[in-house]
């Protein structure tokens, strides 16, 4: 598998500046994140298919970054276990996904 080294270095510098850790540790965490990305994408697609969801889905924070908010009281359509690489230990966390029908633009 080929990795985008530019993106890995950008992520390492971002972590280095944000977390005030050594650059070696930041680079390690960036590599763990890069290696976890295809595994996470596969897990998300499998969970989405198992739940029978066809609409666009994102996590709560993913929708927030896209300029939307999840409507209060909405239940997640599906969830799956993902690898969290930014802490450097490859820990597993449970992610919950909401559909496009469950969000609204953030009010200004």
N, C-alpha and C positions, 0 to 999 in steps of 0.2 A: 504494500500500500504506500502511496506517495502522500506526504504531508506538506502543507503549505508552510514553509519555514518562516516566511515573513509574518504570517498571522501568529505563529507560535512565539516569535520574538516580540511582537507587539503585545501579546497577552502577558509575556514575562515582564516586560517593562511596566505594564499597567499594574500587575500584582506587586512588583517591587516598589513602586511609588505609593500605591494605595495601602499596602499592609506593612510597609517598612520592615521587610524581611531581607535576608541576604539575596543577592541576585541569583546565586546558585539554586537556592530554594525556590525562588520565583520561576526560574527556568524549569526546574523539576515539575512544579505544579502545572505549568503551561503544557508540558509534554503529556502529563497524566490526563489533562483535559482534552488534548488533541486525540489521544488514543481512545478515550472514552466516548467521544462524539459519535463515531459510527455505530458503536454498540448501543448507545442511548437512542439513536434514531431508529434502529432496528426494533428495539423494545417498544418504542412509542407506536410504530406502525403496527406491530403485532397486537398490542393492547387495543388500539383503535379498531382494527379489523375484527378482533374477538368481540368487541362491544357493538359492532355493526354501525359505527359512526362514519358518515361520509362528509360531513361539513368540516370546515377549517377549525382546528382546535389549537389552543395555546394554554399555557399555565396562567394563573392569575397575574403574575408579574410580567409574563410575555404580552398579555393584552394591555397591561398598563404601559409598557414600553412602546406599544403600537398606537397609543393615544385613546384607548378604550378602558372602560371599567366594567367589571362583572356586575350584573344587576343583583342587588341585595336579595339574599335568600335563594339564589341559584345553587343547585347541587351539581357537583362535578359529573361529567358524562362518563369518565373512566379515569383510572389511575394506573400507575406502573412504577416499578422500582428502577431508579436511574443511578448511575455512578456520578458522584460529585468529585470532580478532579481538582477544584481550586484550593482545597485544603491540603492536597498533596498525599492523602492517605487512601484515596479511592473508595471512600465511604459510600454506602448505599443510602439513598433517601427516597421517600415516597412522593411522587409528583402527581398532582391532580390536574386534569385538563377540562377546560370549559369550551363550549362551542360558540361560533359566531352569532348564533341565535340568542345567546345568553349575555351579550354585552351591548353597551351603548357608548357613544362618544363621550369623553370626559367633558363635563359642563365647564365652560370658561368662567 
